[in-house]
Amino acid sequence: MGITTIHAQKKKLTHTIVATVFDKSEKTPLPFTNVIIEDTSIGTITNEEGIFELTFSEQYLKSRIVFSFVGYENKYVSIKKLVNSSNKIFLKSISTSLDEIVVTAKNKYKEMINEAITLIPKNYAQQPVILETYYRELTKINNNYTKFSDAASQIYYSAYDANFDYLLSNTNYRQFNRLEFNINQVPFPDPKEFVADMRDKARIIALRKSDNLQDYKIMEQSENLKSIDTTNLKWLENNEIGGGPLRLTGADKVKRQEDFFDPKTNHKYKFTLYGKSTYNDKLVYIIAFKPKDSSDIEAPYVGEITIEKESKGIISYNYKLTKKARKKLNQRFAAQLRTPEVVEKESKKAFITRITSLKGYKVSVSFSVFQGKWYLKRIKAINSYDNKGDLFDSYKATTESELIINSVDTQNTLSFPKENIFKNNFSNALFTYPLPYNGEFWKNYNALIPTSLLGKALEDLEAKESLESQFQNKN
């Protein structure tokens, strides 16, 4: 795979590089490697198979690309060298020993986390920025992938200034009118802490979406619907992922300074050394955490945090609910929906009650450094749900959402006009956003390349019609 030259919209000359990043000794792909044009915030990450696609303007042809991955030496490659190469990038792993770590504190790894928290004002932007982002989401009902949508978007992202107001943001984020839930959309409940800062705004630049065109089996298999024409109930099988790209920013716990990043409450967690490595050619610590008391719902997570030793910048973290928390937390969204007239006559029910329960989730968040500050790079969340309600049998659903930051603008940081923003509430769904498909735009845009891990999803989604055709027909 080489470099191709294309013409973007407005006749602006751009170039696209497609390549794969490997471990040099094992010859295995390196997923989620940072790929950044040197001295800029412009870049992407590799997908699950180590492949990336990077589109950039003519002015960067003489620049270098920096490849960075925890545990590996940085690699700097001239863009010009990628023109005629096979575009296989090999990173060299670095072995480190744990006995070099010296921290003198009673709870040394908790103290390390707390020091990183105190340095947030130094390490993270204290002014708002504009994030150029790519966002995608998938929904699976039982064993079938049923919906896909992705978007190019911009996020006005407020400062890491400790002014996040949870109560105010929660009220703003979750406010919705139940009357809007007719037969169009029923939102999945997000984790309660997935609340975007009310100061933040998002706008959609371009959008793609598709439906699984296979026949769903949920309604047909329901014992309660044998005598009812289910044609008018198909919408009950189509929950929507609410909130769009802004929704995932609620997982930025560095900005929110809560849970394991809150010095007032993180004493409920036990922090231990998981490992020592390097990132951007600097020493990093990987610290594992779990509740001191596994039954304490105020400490519901288990995960890892990666911190740069020198700056105490938080490079990445991942977390998921503990088994006890999954059992005890019963977050639900109940909606009472008006029954279509034709169904009401058969079922004798004027309203249908639907209950969707959040059963578990896991989250990964990473940052990249630009001009001495750390900015969001990637957030991924996988949520699982149980669904039950009148007339139909229960079923399970899974959602996968991912946000990638392609660049950061620290200069032009005006907020967006109200009429241009994606609503800041969890009932506003990307899939129903009224924006026509623009095929030319997507030819010149940095989006994650589908992988074999998405093979099942793509097979389901393209059962009767190609994704490209669906993109064109779903607006």
Number of C-alpha atoms within 10 A of each C-alpha: 14 14 22 12 13 16 14 18 12 6 8 10 14 19 18 19 18 18 19 21 25 20 16 15 10 10 11 13 22 22 18 20 23 24 23 23 21 18 13 16 22 20 25 27 26 23 22 19 19 22 24 25 21 24 23 18 15 12 9 16 14 10 16 19 21 18 25 23 21 23 21 22 18 20 18 16 16 15 16 14 14 20 16 10 13 14 17 15 21 20 22 16 18 13 10 13 9 12 7 8 12 8 11 9 10 8 13 15 21 22 16 18 23 18 14 22 21 12 14 22 15 17 20 21 20 15 12 21 22 23 24 18 25 25 26 23 23 21 26 20 22 15 13 19 23 24 24 25 21 23 24 24 22 24 24 22 24 22 18 20 15 13 12 18 12 16 10 11 19 18 13 17 22 18 13 14 8 12 10 12 16 15 16 12 21 28 20 27 24 23 16 11 15 20 28 29 26 18 16 20 24 25 22 21 16 18 25 26 25 25 22 24 15 15 9 14 11 16 21 16 12 13 11 14 16 12 9 18 14 15 9 14 17 13 14 18 19 20 21 23 27 24 25 31 31 28 23 23 23 18 20 23 17 22 22 23 17 15 20 29 18 16 18 12 13 21 16 19 23 18 25 16 16 14 15 22 22 25 20 20 16 16 16 24 24 21 22 21 21 21 21 14 13 18 14 15 16 15 22 25 24 20 19 20 22 26 25 20 17 9 15 22 26 25 23 22 22 19 21 19 21 21 14 14 20 18 11 14 15 12 16 18 16 16 19 17 19 16 20 16 13 11 17 15 12 12 18 10 16 14 15 17 15 18 18 24 21 23 22 22 20 17 19 19 24 22 20 21 18 16 8 13 17 19 21 24 25 26 25 21 20 18 20 19 20 18 21 16 17 15 20 22 16 15 16 16 24 22 21 18 23 21 27 25 26 24 21 24 15 13 9 10 16 10 18 16 9 10 8 12 16 22 20 25 23 25 25 21 20 27 25 15 15 10 15 14 19 14 14 11 14 16 15 18 18 22 24 20 15 14 13 10 11 14 11 13 22 19 14 20 23 19 15 12 14 13 19 14 11 20 20 15 12 16 16
